[in-house]
């Protein structure tokens, strides 16, 4: 591990190894909502050129979208960015059960929307999510990421009844029609507190070390990450990316 000039820890290889490893990545920007569009635009603008290719934008449909907001999504889609479904409101109704309480405390706070819903409502949510894109003249996505990667009490058979072909979870991306999956390491940067910062530093280091040609690294960017405590780590990692992959490529 090295240290950046501003004192943040960086999960990079030693200098003599940085140039000989190719970093393949699947890059996504989470929580695309009417309130975060300006932040998402800024993130896209500062991404290295290679990181804009195959970029996935995770859209939360059930909010107050205006015509100009929809036009922005359409523009991004026309530019080749991939839109994906990401919950409905991205907010749990309530926290229930010890598993959800633990998840909320350590990871999601109130973001794990699926964990507050029964099975039938989760399936309905995913179907409404998918329909929303077509209603607004956007190409419907085939990729879905539950908020905080928390799927809730549904099975793979349940997922087959939804319009989605791919689903991303904490440790893997699944192709529903073939019941196949790819376990891929994940790097995240939503460190708005010191505890989160150091837990992410350790997690990111471990996941960076196990990434490679067989296991591309997933890089998950949230709208405020460049204002949080690991902003320099995020920028450094993005500049190391040599190639980005479309999730379809993972199953070819």
Secondary structure as UniProt FT lines:
FT   STRAND          2..3
FT   TURN            5..6
FT   STRAND          9..10
FT   HELIX           15..18
FT   TURN            19..20
FT   STRAND          23..32
FT   HELIX           34..36
FT   HELIX           37..46
FT   HELIX           49..52
FT   TURN            53..54
FT   STRAND          56..59
FT   HELIX           67..78
FT   TURN            79..80
FT   STRAND          82..85
FT   HELIX           97..103
FT   HELIX           104..108
FT   TURN            109..110
FT   HELIX           113..116
FT   HELIX           119..135
FT   TURN            136..137
FT   STRAND          143..145
FT   HELIX           147..149
FT   HELIX           156..159
FT   TURN            160..161
FT   STRAND          166..168
FT   STRAND          172..175
FT   TURN            176..179
FT   STRAND          180..183
FT   STRAND          186..188
FT   HELIX           194..210
FT   STRAND          217..221
FT   TURN            223..224
FT   HELIX           225..227
FT   TURN            229..230
FT   HELIX           231..240
FT   STRAND          241..244
FT   HELIX           247..251
//
